[in-house]
């Protein structure tokens, strides 16, 4: 019981980290596009 709970917690942490990395990469892309647009104009 304890092991499965720890594994589930670890799995949830991995999922959260994966989602955070996806969101950060999307935000980074949007920010870089916005910056290049502002700098070029």
N, CA, C and O atoms as a CHARMM CRD file, in Angstrom:
* protein
*
  164
    1    1 UNK  N      0.83900  -1.20500   0.00000 PROA 1      0.00000
    2    1 UNK  CA     0.00000   0.00000   0.00000 PROA 1      0.00000
    3    1 UNK  C      0.87400   1.25400   0.00000 PROA 1      0.00000
    4    1 UNK  O      0.64700   2.18400  -0.77400 PROA 1      0.00000
    5    2 UNK  N      1.87700   1.26300   0.88200 PROA 2      0.00000
    6    2 UNK  CA     2.74900   2.42000   1.00500 PROA 2      0.00000
    7    2 UNK  C      3.56000   2.63700  -0.27400 PROA 2      0.00000
    8    2 UNK  O      3.74300   3.76900  -0.72300 PROA 2      0.00000
    9    3 UNK  N      4.04300   1.52900  -0.85500 PROA 3      0.00000
   10    3 UNK  CA     4.87000   1.61900  -2.06100 PROA 3      0.00000
   11    3 UNK  C      4.04300   2.16400  -3.22600 PROA 3      0.00000
   12    3 UNK  O      4.51900   3.02800  -3.96200 PROA 3      0.00000
   13    4 UNK  N      2.83300   1.68300  -3.40200 PROA 4      0.00000
   14    4 UNK  CA     1.99300   2.14000  -4.50900 PROA 4      0.00000
   15    4 UNK  C      1.65000   3.62300  -4.33000 PROA 4      0.00000
   16    4 UNK  O      1.55500   4.36800  -5.30500 PROA 4      0.00000
   17    5 UNK  N      1.46300   4.04300  -3.06300 PROA 5      0.00000
   18    5 UNK  CA     1.16300   5.44700  -2.80200 PROA 5      0.00000
   19    5 UNK  C      2.35800   6.32000  -3.19300 PROA 5      0.00000
   20    5 UNK  O      2.19100   7.36200  -3.82700 PROA 5      0.00000
   21    6 UNK  N      3.56400   5.89000  -2.81100 PROA 6      0.00000
   22    6 UNK  CA     4.76400   6.64600  -3.17000 PROA 6      0.00000
   23    6 UNK  C      4.93100   6.67100  -4.68400 PROA 6      0.00000
   24    6 UNK  O      5.31100   7.69700  -5.24900 PROA 6      0.00000
   25    7 UNK  N      4.65100   5.55500  -5.34100 PROA 7      0.00000
   26    7 UNK  CA     4.78400   5.50000  -6.79600 PROA 7      0.00000
   27    7 UNK  C      3.79000   6.43500  -7.46400 PROA 7      0.00000
   28    7 UNK  O      4.11700   7.10600  -8.44200 PROA 7      0.00000
   29    8 UNK  N      2.58300   6.47500  -6.93400 PROA 8      0.00000
   30    8 UNK  CA     1.56200   7.37100  -7.49100 PROA 8      0.00000
   31    8 UNK  C      1.98400   8.81900  -7.29800 PROA 8      0.00000
   32    8 UNK  O      1.80800   9.64000  -8.19700 PROA 8      0.00000
   33    9 UNK  N      2.53800   9.13900  -6.13300 PROA 9      0.00000
   34    9 UNK  CA     3.00500  10.49000  -5.84800 PROA 9      0.00000
   35    9 UNK  C      4.12200  10.87400  -6.81600 PROA 9      0.00000
   36    9 UNK  O      4.14500  11.98800  -7.33900 PROA 9      0.00000
   37   10 UNK  N      5.04900   9.93800  -7.05000 PROA 10     0.00000
   38   10 UNK  CA     6.15900  10.17700  -7.97700 PROA 10     0.00000
   39   10 UNK  C      5.63300  10.37600  -9.39100 PROA 10     0.00000
   40   10 UNK  O      6.12200  11.23500 -10.12400 PROA 10     0.00000
   41   11 UNK  N      4.63500   9.58200  -9.77400 PROA 11     0.00000
   42   11 UNK  CA     4.03500   9.68600 -11.10400 PROA 11     0.00000
   43   11 UNK  C      3.35200  11.03900 -11.27000 PROA 11     0.00000
   44   11 UNK  O      3.46200  11.66500 -12.32400 PROA 11     0.00000
   45   12 UNK  N      2.64800  11.49200 -10.23700 PROA 12     0.00000
   46   12 UNK  CA     1.98500  12.79200 -10.27800 PROA 12     0.00000
   47   12 UNK  C      3.00800  13.90900 -10.40200 PROA 12     0.00000
   48   12 UNK  O      2.80000  14.86500 -11.14900 PROA 12     0.00000
   49   13 UNK  N      4.11900  13.79200  -9.66900 PROA 13     0.00000
   50   13 UNK  CA     5.16800  14.80300  -9.73600 PROA 13     0.00000
   51   13 UNK  C      5.75400  14.85300 -11.14700 PROA 13     0.00000
   52   13 UNK  O      6.00600  15.93400 -11.67800 PROA 13     0.00000
   53   14 UNK  N      5.97000  13.68800 -11.75000 PROA 14     0.00000
   54   14 UNK  CA     6.49600  13.64000 -13.11400 PROA 14     0.00000
   55   14 UNK  C      5.52900  14.30800 -14.08500 PROA 14     0.00000
   56   14 UNK  O      5.95000  15.04400 -14.97800 PROA 14     0.00000
   57   15 UNK  N      4.23800  14.05500 -13.91300 PROA 15     0.00000
   58   15 UNK  CA     3.22200  14.63700 -14.78100 PROA 15     0.00000
   59   15 UNK  C      3.20900  16.15900 -14.63800 PROA 15     0.00000
   60   15 UNK  O      3.13000  16.87900 -15.63400 PROA 15     0.00000
   61   16 UNK  N      3.28600  16.64900 -13.39400 PROA 16     0.00000
   62   16 UNK  CA     3.29500  18.09400 -13.14700 PROA 16     0.00000
   63   16 UNK  C      4.52300  18.73500 -13.78100 PROA 16     0.00000
   64   16 UNK  O      4.42400  19.78700 -14.41200 PROA 16     0.00000
   65   17 UNK  N      5.69800  18.08900 -13.61100 PROA 17     0.00000
   66   17 UNK  CA     6.93500  18.62300 -14.19600 PROA 17     0.00000
   67   17 UNK  C      6.83000  18.64200 -15.71600 PROA 17     0.00000
   68   17 UNK  O      7.25600  19.60400 -16.35400 PROA 17     0.00000
   69   18 UNK  N      6.26400  17.58400 -16.30200 PROA 18     0.00000
   70   18 UNK  CA     6.09900  17.50400 -17.75100 PROA 18     0.00000
   71   18 UNK  C      5.19700  18.62200 -18.25400 PROA 18     0.00000
   72   18 UNK  O      5.50700  19.27500 -19.25100 PROA 18     0.00000
   73   19 UNK  N      4.07800  18.84300 -17.56300 PROA 19     0.00000
   74   19 UNK  CA     3.15300  19.90600 -17.96100 PROA 19     0.00000
   75   19 UNK  C      3.80100  21.28300 -17.81100 PROA 19     0.00000
   76   19 UNK  O      3.64300  22.14600 -18.67500 PROA 19     0.00000
   77   20 UNK  N      4.53200  21.48500 -16.70900 PROA 20     0.00000
   78   20 UNK  CA     5.20400  22.76500 -16.48700 PROA 20     0.00000
   79   20 UNK  C      6.21800  23.04900 -17.58400 PROA 20     0.00000
   80   20 UNK  O      6.32600  24.17900 -18.06100 PROA 20     0.00000
   81   21 UNK  N      6.97000  22.00900 -17.98700 PROA 21     0.00000
   82   21 UNK  CA     7.95800  22.19500 -19.04800 PROA 21     0.00000
   83   21 UNK  C      7.28400  22.53700 -20.36300 PROA 21     0.00000
   84   21 UNK  O      7.77500  23.38500 -21.10700 PROA 21     0.00000
   85   22 UNK  N      6.15600  21.88300 -20.66100 PROA 22     0.00000
   86   22 UNK  CA     5.41700  22.20100 -21.89100 PROA 22     0.00000
   87   22 UNK  C      4.93300  23.64300 -21.87200 PROA 22     0.00000
   88   22 UNK  O      5.09000  24.37200 -22.85200 PROA 22     0.00000
   89   23 UNK  N      4.34600  24.04800 -20.75500 PROA 23     0.00000
   90   23 UNK  CA     3.82300  25.41500 -20.63500 PROA 23     0.00000
   91   23 UNK  C      4.95200  26.42600 -20.74700 PROA 23     0.00000
   92   23 UNK  O      4.81100  27.44700 -21.42000 PROA 23     0.00000
   93   24 UNK  N      6.08900  26.14300 -20.08000 PROA 24     0.00000
   94   24 UNK  CA     7.21300  27.06800 -20.13000 PROA 24     0.00000
   95   24 UNK  C      7.77300  27.19100 -21.53300 PROA 24     0.00000
   96   24 UNK  O      8.15400  28.28100 -21.95800 PROA 24     0.00000
   97   25 UNK  N      7.82600  26.07600 -22.25900 PROA 25     0.00000
   98   25 UNK  CA     8.35600  26.13100 -23.62700 PROA 25     0.00000
   99   25 UNK  C      7.41900  26.93100 -24.52600 PROA 25     0.00000
  100   25 UNK  O      7.87800  27.68300 -25.38600 PROA 25     0.00000
  101   26 UNK  N      6.10800  26.77500 -24.33200 PROA 26     0.00000
  102   26 UNK  CA     5.13300  27.53600 -25.12800 PROA 26     0.00000
  103   26 UNK  C      5.25700  29.02800 -24.80400 PROA 26     0.00000
  104   26 UNK  O      5.26100  29.86800 -25.70400 PROA 26     0.00000
  105   27 UNK  N      5.35800  29.34800 -23.50900 PROA 27     0.00000
  106   27 UNK  CA     5.49600  30.74800 -23.09000 PROA 27     0.00000
  107   27 UNK  C      6.78900  31.33600 -23.64400 PROA 27     0.00000
  108   27 UNK  O      6.82000  32.48300 -24.08900 PROA 27     0.00000
  109   28 UNK  N      7.85600  30.53500 -23.61200 PROA 28     0.00000
  110   28 UNK  CA     9.14700  31.01100 -24.12500 PROA 28     0.00000
  111   28 UNK  C      9.06500  31.30800 -25.61700 PROA 28     0.00000
  112   28 UNK  O      9.60700  32.30600 -26.09100 PROA 28     0.00000
  113   29 UNK  N      8.37700  30.42200 -26.35900 PROA 29     0.00000
  114   29 UNK  CA     8.20600  30.64300 -27.80400 PROA 29     0.00000
  115   29 UNK  C      7.41800  31.92700 -28.05800 PROA 29     0.00000
  116   29 UNK  O      7.80100  32.74100 -28.89900 PROA 29     0.00000
  117   30 UNK  N      6.32600  32.10300 -27.33300 PROA 30     0.00000
  118   30 UNK  CA     5.49400  33.28700 -27.51000 PROA 30     0.00000
  119   30 UNK  C      6.27500  34.55000 -27.15900 PROA 30     0.00000
  120   30 UNK  O      6.18900  35.55000 -27.87100 PROA 30     0.00000
  121   31 UNK  N      7.03200  34.50800 -26.07200 PROA 31     0.00000
  122   31 UNK  CA     7.81600  35.66900 -25.65300 PROA 31     0.00000
  123   31 UNK  C      8.89300  36.01000 -26.67500 PROA 31     0.00000
  124   31 UNK  O      9.11900  37.18100 -26.97800 PROA 31     0.00000
  125   32 UNK  N      9.55500  34.98800 -27.20400 PROA 32     0.00000
  126   32 UNK  CA    10.61800  35.24500 -28.18500 PROA 32     0.00000
  127   32 UNK  C     10.03000  35.81400 -29.47700 PROA 32     0.00000
  128   32 UNK  O     10.61300  36.71000 -30.08800 PROA 32     0.00000
  129   33 UNK  N      8.87700  35.29200 -29.88800 PROA 33     0.00000
  130   33 UNK  CA     8.21900  35.83400 -31.09000 PROA 33     0.00000
  131   33 UNK  C      7.81800  37.28500 -30.85800 PROA 33     0.00000
  132   33 UNK  O      8.00700  38.13700 -31.72700 PROA 33     0.00000
  133   34 UNK  N      7.25900  37.56200 -29.67300 PROA 34     0.00000
  134   34 UNK  CA     6.83500  38.92100 -29.34800 PROA 34     0.00000
  135   34 UNK  C      8.02700  39.85700 -29.30400 PROA 34     0.00000
  136   34 UNK  O      7.95200  40.98800 -29.78500 PROA 34     0.00000
  137   35 UNK  N      9.14000  39.38800 -28.72300 PROA 35     0.00000
  138   35 UNK  CA    10.34300  40.22400 -28.63000 PROA 35     0.00000
  139   35 UNK  C     10.91400  40.52200 -30.01000 PROA 35     0.00000
  140   35 UNK  O     11.28800  41.65900 -30.29400 PROA 35     0.00000
  141   36 UNK  N     10.98200  39.51100 -30.86700 PROA 36     0.00000
  142   36 UNK  CA    11.52500  39.73800 -32.21300 PROA 36     0.00000
  143   36 UNK  C     10.61500  40.68300 -32.98800 PROA 36     0.00000
  144   36 UNK  O     11.09400  41.51100 -33.76200 PROA 36     0.00000
  145   37 UNK  N      9.30800  40.56400 -32.78500 PROA 37     0.00000
  146   37 UNK  CA     8.36300  41.45000 -33.47000 PROA 37     0.00000
  147   37 UNK  C      8.54900  42.88400 -32.98900 PROA 37     0.00000
  148   37 UNK  O      8.52500  43.82100 -33.78700 PROA 37     0.00000
  149   38 UNK  N      8.73500  43.05100 -31.68700 PROA 38     0.00000
  150   38 UNK  CA     8.92300  44.39900 -31.13300 PROA 38     0.00000
  151   38 UNK  C     10.25900  44.98700 -31.57700 PROA 38     0.00000
  152   38 UNK  O     10.34100  46.17300 -31.89400 PROA 38     0.00000
  153   39 UNK  N     11.29500  44.17200 -31.60100 PROA 39     0.00000
  154   39 UNK  CA    12.61900  44.67200 -31.96900 PROA 39     0.00000
  155   39 UNK  C     12.70400  44.99600 -33.45300 PROA 39     0.00000
  156   39 UNK  O     13.40000  45.93000 -33.85000 PROA 39     0.00000
  157   40 UNK  N     11.99900  44.22600 -34.27100 PROA 40     0.00000
  158   40 UNK  CA    12.08800  44.44400 -35.72200 PROA 40     0.00000
  159   40 UNK  C     11.28800  45.67000 -36.15800 PROA 40     0.00000
  160   40 UNK  O     11.62300  46.31000 -37.15400 PROA 40     0.00000
  161   41 UNK  N     10.22400  45.99700 -35.40800 PROA 41     0.00000
  162   41 UNK  CA     9.38200  47.12900 -35.80900 PROA 41     0.00000
  163   41 UNK  C      9.93500  48.47500 -35.37300 PROA 41     0.00000
  164   41 UNK  O      9.32700  49.51100 -35.64400 PROA 41     0.00000
